[in-house]
Structures are given as C-alpha cells and as structure tokens.
Amino acid sequence: MAVVLFVQACRRRMTGIIVGVRRALRACLWARPVLRVHAAGTGGDLLRSRAQLLAENALLRQQLLVLRRSVTRPAVAAADRALLVLLADRVRAWRQALLLVQPETLLRWHRAGFRALWRRKSRPGPGRPPLAPETIALIRQMAAENPLWGAERIRGALGKLGIRVAKRTIQTDVRGATSPRPRGQTWAAFLRNHAGAIWACDFLPVVDLGFRPLFAFFIIELATRRVVHVGATRHPTDAWVAQQLREATPFDQRPTYLIRDNDAKYGAAFARVAAASGIAILRTPYRAPKANAVCERFLGSVRRECLDQLCILGERHLSRVLREYVAFYNRARPHQGIGQGIPESLPGEPACHSAPIKAIPVLGGLHHSYRRAA
C-alpha cells in the first residue's frame, strides 16, 4: 500500500514538472519575434550582398544599444530615431529586422523628418532690409496730416527729401494709421469752411410760474457765436417765425445758409421769406443733434446760466430777461469756441491796462460784466 502511494506521488511530481517546462517554453517562444525558418533565412542571407548584411547588423546593433539603456520601456532619443530611419533606408527587409518599434512608427518618424527638412528649406530668405523707424514714423505723420494724399503722393514727397520707398511699402505702413477716406466733404469740414456764412436757429421751450408753456426763438451766427436775434411767444405759428426771420435780416444782412431742425413750426411762410432773401435752408437729419451743435450748446448755456436760476412770470418777462442775457452773451461773455473771444467788442474800451476794473451786474447780480473804468 505504501509503494502505491509513493508511485502516485512521483507521477504527480513529474506531471507538474512537465507542465512547468511547457509553460516556460511557450513563454520563451511567445517572447521571441516572428522569424523565418532558419534554413530558409540562411539561404536568403547567402544571396544578399555584403552591404545589405552589414546594414541589417548595424540596425540590430543600434536597437540593442537602445534596449540596454532602460529596464522597462526603451527610451528612443531624436538621434536614435534619425539613425534608425537612415539604416532602414539601406536595409531591404527592414520590417523583419525591427524589434523595438512597429513599422508604422518608423514610417511616422520618416514623414516627420521629411516635413522638418522641407520646412527648413522653405524658410524665407533675408530679403530687403526693413525701413528705419524714423522713415515709418514720417510716412505715418504725412498720412495723418494730409488725409487727401495717397501712397503715390506720399512717395513723391519722400522723394523730395531723398528717401526712396516703394509704393507698396507705403500702403502697408499707412494701412492702420489712417481712417477710411470719406467720399465727399464731411459736415464738420463744411461748417468749418463756411462758418462765416452760416446761421443756425432753434426753439427753447420754457415753463412760466403758472406752468404755462412759452417758447424762445434764437438765431446765432456760427463764426462769431453772436446771437443775431431773439424772440419769445406763447404761440409760435408759421407767420410768427417768418416775421422773426424778417427782423433778423434787415438791410440785406443775411447769411448764405440757415440751419434748422425738422420742427413743424417752420412752415411755408418761413420757407418763402428765406427764399426771397436768398437764404438756403439746411435741414438737420433726424436723430442727429451734432448737426446743429453750436445752437444746441447755446441753448444749454441759456438754461444753465439764466432760465434755471429765475422764475419766469410771463411772455414779457421772458423777453426782457432774454434780451438782457443776450446783450451780456454778445458783449461781455468769453466763448471757448472762439478762443475765449467776445462776439462783439465793447465800444470805448480804454487802452490803459492800469485803470481800475469795474464790475457791472447783469440780471440782478446773477452774472457780472467786468471792464476798466475810463
């Protein structure tokens, strides 16, 4: 009975050893790369040239050198990649000689090297030397100070100074330095060029002490900021507005242009009086307060400096207050729009600057007019 148990134990031990050996052999076989049959490979190597065998040996040797550097995953440097790609180009059967990387990886390295090579060859050359910063600043200064000049005109001006620049270079430098050129004359340029021949008119609504509406009508000259005419009424009809225009233009004292808004108070009678006097009416566009900016600023000054500080009792009171304020506005108040000048110079102003200064109250002391005593 003991002998039988010993034989069974030995058989189990031998069976375990055989199974372990088989597993080890399978693991070794799976770890090896798939190679051709030894006899067929040897025969194929005999037909290959010496240069092919040397290149394949160098390829295998390089991979072994890389494999020895790391314990887990081999690290491939850029120089190793370039050398593997170069050797694979010399070996006909390079796919079977690869042990570390896949053939697709080697092809990807080759494509990356090809792109890097042609990217380097396609770099732009030195070309022409860049313009000096002083020349670029001069070109932009000319373009900003002369908005009507084009690139060819600027090029001619630079040529007079001995600076030779291509037209295309000037267009590139001034592209972001200037604003798009308008098709025609701007409204600001028109007002600036014809200010001496332009008047502007507008209404100012006022509420009296009894909360009843009143309307003040002003006509102002743009060049001198002088208030040409002022009127006040409760009923601003077309006939009344036309009469105000007649009173503002006596003895052929008229402007060439008159700016007004689109208020319905300017009717047919007003248009007839303007046409008979030879005045061209310029209507401001809708929602464009800057089109009549001078008159709008004047109306703001009237409110802040006069009407907001007083209680208006009625139409006659409003007329008297506005006449007194307009006299102060034309003869004593400096204006920023004309360089702190005064629209109407005071008569008899003494030339001696050592004379004492006298303060004259305006509107009951609301403002004061200062002048030197005679």
Sequence and secondary structure as in RCSB ss.txt:
>XXXX:A:sequence
MAVVLFVQACRRRMTGIIVGVRRALRACLWARPVLRVHAAGTGGDLLRSRAQLLAENALLRQQLLVLRRSVTRPA
VAAADRALLVLLADRVRAWRQALLLVQPETLLRWHRAGFRALWRRKSRPGPGRPPLAPETIALIRQMAAENPLWG
AERIRGALGKLGIRVAKRTIQTDVRGATSPRPRGQTWAAFLRNHAGAIWACDFLPVVDLGFRPLFAFFIIELATR
RVVHVGATRHPTDAWVAQQLREATPFDQRPTYLIRDNDAKYGAAFARVAAASGIAILRTPYRAPKANAVCERFLG
SVRRECLDQLCILGERHLSRVLREYVAFYNRARPHQGIGQGIPESLPGEPACHSAPIKAIPVLGGLHHSYRRAA
>XXXX:A:secstr
 HHHHHHHHHHHHHHHHHHHHHHHHHHHHHHS     HHHHHHHHHHS HHHHHHHHHHHHHHHHHHHT SSS  
  HHHHHHHHHHHHH TTHHHH  SS HHHHHHHHHHHHHHHHHHHTS    S    HHHHHHHHHHHHH TT  
HHHHHHHHHHTT    HHHHHHHSTTTS    SS  HHHHHHHSGGGEEEEEEEEEE TTS EEEEEEEEETTT 
 EEEEEEES   HHHHHHHHHHHSGGG   SEEEE   TTS HHHHHHHHHTT EEEE  TT GGGGHHHHHHHH
HHHHHTGGGS   SHHHHHHHHHHHHHHHHHT  BGGGTSB SS  TT  S TTS EEEEEETTTTEEEEEE  
